[in-house]
């Protein structure tokens, strides 16, 4: 049988024991791998989405940060996703108001032009 090592501290494990005698960490191949993998995917998805859909990226980054087990690389992805998402959301809000004021100015101009057109042409029609 292969000698197993604690995945937390690296010390050799006693045969058949899941629990590390040194640090008490529970070593179980399947149990510790699945959440780490799903977290990895979530962190990555949040990171990628933060560029494309800041609000979705923000939500997924927060979810991935709330998962209990984080290795430093996944955590960096989650934090990067979170920061980029926040910047993206703020950018969206700013550009929304900026766009809104431009559209308002255009609508105002069209309305004024239309009013001028109506009042100047009213003699001809009525
Ligand atoms: Zn250990």
Boltz pocket constraint, residues with backbone or C-beta under 6 A from the ligand:
constraints:
  - pocket:
      binder: B
      contacts: [[A, 6], [A, 7], [A, 8], [A, 9], [A, 10], [A, 11], [A, 20], [A, 21], [A, 22], [A, 23], [A, 24], [A, 25]]
      max_distance: 6.0
